[in-house]
Amino acid sequence: MEEIPQNLVMDIHWIHDKITFPHWKDIRQNRHVHSLYWIQEGEGVFRTDTEEHTVSPDMLFYLRPGLSMEMSSGGGEPLRITMILLSLYTLSPSADNQGRVEPLHALPLPFRLKPGREPGRQLGQLFHRIADGWVPGSPGSQLQTQALLYQLLHELLQVRAIDHPDRGQGYELFVRMKEELERRYSEPLQIHELAVRYGISPSYVRSLFQQYLHKSPKGYLSEIRYEHAKKQLLYTRLTLKEIAAACGYSDEFHFSKAFKQLSGQPPSAMRFRESRKG
């Protein structure tokens, strides 16, 4: 299960409700950005160097930076496209605000996505809200539009996961268990408890996590606890014992051991190093 990178930063270049005409033709002009094209109406053809796609309403096209594409409408109803152009970056933050920003080369989205009827209706409404509410140069509009765009990216990944060819019958069950681990990370959860609660075997729980997340449920839970603990080390004055209790570790010793396995250093060393930077 692919996810949007953490600490994603966006810069909105342009949002446009483009109405074409019969026998319209064009090429992708802004190839240095990430582009999302939502097809509202009409029919046409999109051509890349390797593929040709028939275009119809309620389709989403994601164009990564660098991709060339030719576009055309037929002689009937012309295309109407909501176009969103973005630059995307990942931020590696630190307590001293000296994080590193790097361009994101591609989102984990396919070139073409055709959602089902209900997801398509919801995505169409979201694209409409984004296009209708964006006011270039307005700080308030910029913040509101960015919030909607983060929601849009999340919704697109949800649709992509549902339509993914390797999605099996256990996918929805996996999502529920994953979300439970994320919510209840501070509790002393055991995998066999998840299995009993959802009426499956512990081996099937592990199999689902391996299939969709490529890691064990225990490993995923450890990563969640580690991230919460790291933030508390950097931004609070809680003791190691208090952080251990708040993040689901049985005691300070197990917290320090697990933290060192993931970070390569004990929690006290990370806190000391970051405090010296400040």
URUR-V687272 format. One record per helix or strand of 3 or more residues. SS is the DSSP state (H for helix, E for strand). FROM is the first residue (numbers start at 0). TO is the last residue. If there is no record, write none. Layout:
{{SS;FROM;TO} {SS;FROM;TO}}
//
This chain:
{{E;7;18} {E;24;26} {E;33;40} {E;43;46} {E;51;54} {E;59;62} {E;69;72} {E;79;91} {E;99;102} {H;116;132} {H;138;162} {H;170;182} {H;190;197} {H;201;212} {H;216;234} {H;239;245} {H;251;262} {H;266;276}}
//
